[in-house]
Amino acid sequence: MTRAGFVTILGRPNVGKSTFVNQVLGAKVSITSSSPNTTRSAIRGIHTVDGVQIIFVDTPGLHRPKTSLGGRLNETARTATDDVDVVIAMIEAGSAIGPGDRLVLSTMLKVCKNDGGPLPIVAVNKIDRTSRATIAAQLMAASLAVQECAEEMLRPNVVARVEYFPLSAKTGEGVEELVAFIQDAMPESPFLYPEDEISDVPEAVHIAELVREQLVRKTKQELPHSIHCRVTEYEWPHITVEILVERESQKGMVIGKGGALLKDVGIAARRQLPEGCFLELRVSVEPSWQKREDILDRLGY
């Protein structure tokens, strides 16, 4: 009998959710960067080993939204916990547990409050950046924060169901142990995806995200939040990606002096695509698209 189930990963922006999913799968499914809210949709990574299939759901970071887009990203993260088998709340080993982390922990506890509900797990990430003493202290702090959040929710019984795992999504330390634990928690079920599939993200969406990843990494300050990428033409080997920004001044920043930045982005993205791909990048201005509900609807947020 095979087993299969869904695991949603929650956390603040930049806590390492996407890096964790990529580490588990041994392939890039989610784009990553040091800028907040790089992940903008619920991305499924599929891990199938030894008769067990785990569908990891990478989500946008929970945060205090400043735009309509931010509010929609939070809602995407919350709805990704519907009908799942495990919810992982990810926090950092070397940072104090603040209001953002408590929001993440509370969200996990609300989803997992019933005995028959999803299994709650707290993953303390980035242990490669700190000492063993700090990791131990953070595990204790996480346990205390979970208890306090549960008491505020009047659900103290859920505390006993929470499991804790220290890990490094970057190096892989502790990841195998967490995955093994999750495998044992998966319910009996036929596989929900083909065994050789590692993601359900459409190829065109993945290519647009690879371009956005490079733009986010090469631009600074607030510009990454103002960028949206989408494939407008796909006829292999020719692919056209449109880059949306909010102001004319941002268009110049994306293109760069003499087109240098846009050229670098195209080269970096093309390196991750099959040989022979012709990638064309075009930049357009869509004023204040992050705040416009009609545009967000059209872009699929």
C-alpha positions as CSV (number, residue, x, y, z in Angstrom):
1,M,0.0,0.0,0.0
2,T,1.3,3.4,-1.0
3,R,1.0,6.6,1.1
4,A,0.6,10.2,0.1
5,G,-0.2,13.5,1.6
6,F,0.3,17.3,1.7
7,V,2.7,19.3,3.9
8,T,2.3,23.1,4.0
9,I,5.2,25.2,5.1
10,L,4.5,28.6,6.8
11,G,7.0,31.2,7.9
12,R,8.0,34.8,7.8
13,P,9.6,36.1,4.6
14,N,13.2,34.9,4.1
15,V,13.0,32.3,6.7
16,G,14.1,29.6,4.3
17,K,10.9,27.8,3.1
18,S,11.9,27.7,-0.6
19,T,15.4,26.7,0.2
20,F,14.1,23.8,2.3
21,V,11.8,22.5,-0.5
22,N,14.6,22.7,-3.0
23,Q,17.0,20.9,-0.6
24,V,14.5,18.1,-0.1
25,L,13.9,17.6,-3.8
26,G,17.5,18.1,-4.9
27,A,16.2,20.5,-7.6
28,K,15.1,24.1,-8.0
29,V,11.3,24.2,-7.7
30,S,11.0,27.5,-5.9
31,I,13.1,30.6,-6.7
32,T,15.1,32.1,-3.8
33,S,16.7,35.5,-3.0
34,S,17.5,37.6,0.0
35,S,14.5,40.0,-0.7
36,P,11.3,39.5,1.2
37,N,8.2,37.9,-0.5
38,T,10.2,36.3,-3.3
39,T,7.6,33.5,-3.3
40,R,4.3,34.8,-4.5
41,S,2.2,31.7,-5.0
42,A,1.7,28.3,-3.4
43,I,4.2,26.1,-5.1
44,R,4.0,22.3,-4.8
45,G,7.2,20.2,-4.7
46,I,6.7,16.5,-5.0
47,H,8.9,14.0,-3.2
48,T,8.3,10.3,-4.0
49,V,10.5,7.7,-2.3
50,D,9.9,4.1,-1.1
51,G,6.2,4.0,-1.7
52,V,5.6,7.4,0.0
53,Q,4.7,10.6,-1.8
54,I,5.0,13.9,0.0
55,I,3.6,17.1,-1.6
56,F,5.4,20.0,0.0
57,V,3.5,23.3,-0.4
58,D,5.9,26.3,-0.4
59,T,4.0,29.5,0.5
60,P,4.6,33.3,0.5
61,G,6.0,34.6,3.7
62,L,3.4,35.8,6.3
63,H,3.9,39.5,6.9
64,R,2.2,42.8,7.6
65,P,0.9,43.8,4.2
66,K,1.4,47.3,2.8
67,T,-0.3,46.8,-0.6
68,S,-3.2,44.8,-2.0
69,L,-0.6,42.3,-3.4
70,G,0.7,41.8,0.2
71,G,-2.7,41.0,1.5
72,R,-3.3,38.5,-1.3
73,L,0.0,36.8,-0.6
74,N,-1.0,36.4,3.1
75,E,-4.3,34.9,2.0
76,T,-2.5,32.5,-0.4
77,A,-0.4,31.3,2.5
78,R,-3.3,30.8,4.8
79,T,-5.5,28.9,2.3
80,A,-2.6,26.6,1.5
81,T,-3.3,25.0,4.9
82,D,-6.7,23.7,3.8
83,D,-7.0,19.9,3.8
84,V,-3.4,19.1,4.4
85,D,-1.8,16.4,6.6
86,V,1.1,18.3,8.1
87,V,1.8,22.0,8.8
88,I,5.4,23.2,9.3
89,A,5.9,26.5,11.0
90,M,9.5,27.6,10.2
91,I,11.5,30.0,12.3
92,E,15.2,31.0,12.4
93,A,17.6,29.6,14.9
94,G,19.5,32.8,15.5
95,S,16.8,35.4,15.7
96,A,14.5,36.3,18.6
97,I,11.0,35.1,18.3
98,G,9.0,38.2,17.4
99,P,5.4,39.1,16.5
100,G,5.9,37.8,13.0
101,D,7.0,34.4,14.2
102,R,4.1,34.3,16.7
103,L,1.7,35.0,13.8
104,V,3.2,32.0,12.0
105,L,3.0,29.8,15.1
106,S,-0.6,30.9,15.9
107,T,-1.6,30.2,12.3
108,M,-0.2,26.7,12.5
109,L,-1.9,26.0,15.8
110,K,-5.3,27.2,14.5
111,V,-5.1,24.7,11.6
112,C,-3.9,21.9,13.9
113,K,-6.1,22.6,16.9
114,N,-8.1,19.4,16.7
115,D,-6.8,15.9,17.5
116,G,-7.8,14.6,14.1
117,G,-6.3,17.6,12.3
118,P,-3.0,18.1,10.6
119,L,0.2,17.3,12.5
120,P,2.0,20.5,13.7
121,I,5.7,20.8,13.4
122,V,8.1,23.6,14.3
123,A,11.2,23.7,12.2
124,V,14.1,25.8,13.6
125,N,16.1,26.6,10.4
126,K,19.6,28.1,9.7
127,I,21.3,26.1,12.5
128,D,24.5,26.4,10.3
129,R,24.7,30.1,11.2
130,T,24.8,29.8,15.0
131,S,26.1,27.7,18.0
132,R,24.6,24.6,19.6
133,A,23.8,26.6,22.7
134,T,21.9,29.1,20.7
135,I,20.0,26.4,18.9
136,A,19.0,24.7,22.2
137,A,17.9,28.1,23.6
138,Q,15.8,28.7,20.5
139,L,14.1,25.3,20.7
140,M,13.2,26.1,24.3
141,A,12.0,29.6,23.3
142,A,9.9,28.1,20.4
143,S,8.3,25.6,22.8
144,L,7.4,28.4,25.2
145,A,6.0,30.6,22.4
146,V,3.9,27.7,21.2
147,Q,2.5,27.2,24.7
148,E,1.7,30.9,25.1
149,C,0.0,31.1,21.7
150,A,-2.0,28.0,22.4
151,E,-3.2,29.4,25.8
152,E,-4.2,32.6,24.1
153,M,-6.3,30.6,21.7
154,L,-7.8,28.6,24.6
155,R,-6.4,25.4,23.0
156,P,-3.7,24.3,25.4
157,N,-4.1,20.6,24.5
158,V,-2.6,21.2,21.0
159,V,0.8,21.8,22.6
160,A,1.4,18.1,23.2
161,R,1.0,17.4,19.5
162,V,3.7,19.7,18.3
163,E,7.0,18.3,17.2
164,Y,10.3,20.2,16.9
165,F,13.2,19.8,14.4
166,P,16.4,21.9,14.1
167,L,17.8,21.9,10.6
168,S,19.7,23.8,7.9
169,A,17.8,24.1,4.7
170,K,21.0,25.4,3.1
171,T,23.4,22.6,4.1
172,G,20.8,19.8,4.5
173,E,21.7,19.1,8.1
174,G,18.6,17.7,9.9
175,V,16.5,17.7,6.7
176,E,16.6,14.0,6.3
177,E,15.4,13.4,9.8
178,L,12.4,15.7,9.3
179,V,11.5,14.1,6.0
180,A,11.6,10.7,7.5
181,F,9.3,11.7,10.3
182,I,6.9,13.2,7.7
183,Q,7.0,10.1,5.6
184,D,5.8,8.1,8.6
185,A,2.9,10.5,9.1
186,M,1.6,10.3,5.6
187,P,-1.8,8.5,5.3
188,E,-2.5,5.5,3.1
189,S,-3.3,6.7,-0.4
190,P,-2.6,6.2,-4.0
191,F,0.1,8.5,-5.4
192,L,-1.5,11.9,-6.3
193,Y,1.1,12.7,-9.0
194,P,3.3,10.6,-11.3
195,E,6.3,9.1,-9.6
196,D,8.8,11.0,-11.7
197,E,7.2,14.4,-11.3
198,I,8.8,16.9,-8.9
199,S,6.5,19.9,-9.3
200,D,3.1,20.9,-10.8
201,V,4.3,24.4,-11.7
202,P,3.7,25.0,-15.5
203,E,6.9,25.4,-17.5
204,A,5.9,28.9,-18.7
205,V,5.4,30.0,-15.1
206,H,8.7,28.5,-14.0
207,I,10.6,30.3,-16.7
208,A,9.0,33.6,-15.8
209,E,9.9,33.0,-12.2
210,L,13.5,32.3,-13.1
211,V,13.7,35.7,-14.8
212,R,12.1,37.4,-11.8
213,E,14.6,35.6,-9.5
214,Q,17.5,37.1,-11.3
215,L,15.9,40.6,-11.4
216,V,15.2,40.4,-7.7
217,R,18.8,39.5,-7.0
218,K,20.3,42.2,-9.2
219,T,18.0,45.1,-8.2
220,K,18.0,46.8,-4.8
221,Q,15.6,48.3,-2.2
222,E,11.9,48.4,-3.1
223,L,12.2,47.6,-6.8
224,P,11.9,43.8,-6.4
225,H,8.4,44.2,-5.0
226,S,7.4,46.2,-8.1
227,I,8.4,43.5,-10.6
228,H,6.1,40.9,-12.1
229,C,7.2,38.6,-14.9
230,R,5.0,36.5,-17.3
231,V,5.6,34.5,-20.4
232,T,3.7,36.2,-23.3
233,E,5.1,34.0,-26.2
234,Y,6.2,30.3,-26.0
235,E,7.1,28.6,-29.2
236,W,10.2,26.6,-28.5
237,P,13.0,27.5,-28.8
238,H,11.7,31.1,-28.7
239,I,10.3,32.4,-25.4
240,T,9.3,36.0,-24.6
241,V,9.0,37.1,-21.0
242,E,7.4,40.4,-20.2
243,I,8.7,42.3,-17.2
244,L,6.1,44.6,-15.5
245,V,7.2,47.5,-13.4
246,E,5.2,50.3,-11.8
247,R,7.0,53.5,-13.0
248,E,9.0,54.7,-16.0
249,S,12.0,55.3,-13.8
250,Q,11.9,51.6,-12.7
251,K,11.9,50.6,-16.4
252,G,15.3,52.3,-16.8
253,M,16.6,50.6,-13.7
254,V,15.6,47.1,-15.0
255,I,17.1,47.7,-18.4
256,G,20.3,49.2,-17.0
257,K,22.9,51.4,-18.6
258,G,23.1,50.4,-22.3
259,G,20.8,47.4,-21.5
260,A,23.6,45.8,-19.4
261,L,21.4,44.7,-16.4
262,L,18.7,43.2,-18.6
263,K,21.3,41.4,-20.6
264,D,22.9,39.9,-17.5
265,V,19.4,38.8,-16.3
266,G,18.8,37.0,-19.6
267,I,22.1,35.2,-19.5
268,A,21.7,34.1,-15.9
269,A,18.1,32.8,-16.5
270,R,19.0,31.1,-19.8
271,R,21.8,29.1,-18.1
272,Q,19.0,27.3,-16.1
273,L,17.0,26.4,-19.3
274,P,17.6,23.7,-21.8
275,E,20.3,24.4,-24.4
276,G,19.2,26.2,-27.5
277,C,16.6,28.3,-25.8
278,F,16.2,31.8,-27.2
279,L,14.9,34.0,-24.4
280,E,13.7,37.5,-25.2
281,L,12.9,40.0,-22.3
282,R,10.6,43.0,-22.7
283,V,9.9,45.6,-20.1
284,S,6.5,47.3,-19.7
285,V,5.0,49.8,-17.3
286,E,1.8,49.0,-15.4
287,P,1.3,51.9,-13.0
288,S,0.8,50.9,-9.3
289,W,-0.1,47.4,-10.3
290,Q,0.5,46.1,-6.7
291,K,-2.3,48.2,-5.4
292,R,-4.8,47.7,-8.2
293,E,-7.3,44.8,-7.6
294,D,-8.2,44.6,-11.3
295,I,-4.6,44.1,-12.4
296,L,-3.9,41.6,-9.6
297,D,-6.9,39.6,-10.8
298,R,-5.6,39.7,-14.4
299,L,-2.1,38.6,-13.2
300,G,-3.5,35.7,-11.3
301,Y,-2.8,36.7,-7.7
